[in-house]
Amino acid sequence: MRLTPPPSRITRRLWVGGALDVADVALLHAGGVTHVLNVSRVPDDRTVLASLRSAWAPTDDDMEFKDPTWFRRGVLVARAVWTDPANALYVHCTEGIHRGPLMAYA
């Protein structure tokens, strides 16, 4: 049974959700996702993400104020990804309900 929300398409080039498994990666590929931004404290499993480019901007899941420098890191990743109109970005945290959506909104 799945404990986290599945990846969700927000726009043509932006997806958000929780930690990835092999089935999620297949869904992201089908949706055109080329890059992943992980904002959880746990690094992604490189074997699962072998076919996607990834970046890591970790922060605690503490429901506390997030420093603007953390948002800036994510925004810079997104801007770099989106310089190529063929690229799409998946932003995720562990559960897909707080940090990932927060960064995707930025």
C-alpha positions, 0 to 999 in steps of 0.5 A, spaced: 500 500 500 502 506 497 503 511 503 505 517 499 501 521 494 503 519 487 507 524 482 502 529 480 503 534 474 502 541 476 504 544 469 507 541 463 514 542 465 513 541 473 511 535 477 510 534 485 510 529 490 513 524 494 519 519 494 520 515 488 520 508 486 521 505 480 514 505 478 514 513 479 520 514 475 516 510 469 510 515 470 515 521 470 518 518 464 512 518 460 510 525 462 516 528 460 520 529 466 528 530 465 530 532 472 529 531 479 529 536 485 529 532 492 528 537 498 528 532 503 534 530 508 534 523 505 538 522 498 535 519 492 536 512 491 541 513 485 539 506 482 532 508 481 534 515 478 539 513 474 535 515 468 534 522 470 538 528 472 537 530 479 539 535 484 539 535 492 537 541 496 535 538 503 531 541 509 528 539 515 521 537 515 519 541 521 514 546 519 518 552 521 520 558 517 525 556 511 531 561 509 530 565 503 537 561 501 533 555 501 528 557 496 533 560 492 537 554 491 531 551 488 529 556 484 536 556 481 535 549 479 528 550 476 531 556 472 537 552 469 532 546 468 527 550 464 532 553 459 531 548 455 523 547 453 524 540 452 525 539 460 521 538 465 522 538 473 519 533 479 520 536 485 519 532 491 520 531 499 519 524 503 512 524 503 510 529 498 505 534 502 510 539 505 517 541 503 516 539 496 510 542 494 512 548 498 519 549 493 514 547 487 510 553 489 516 558 489 
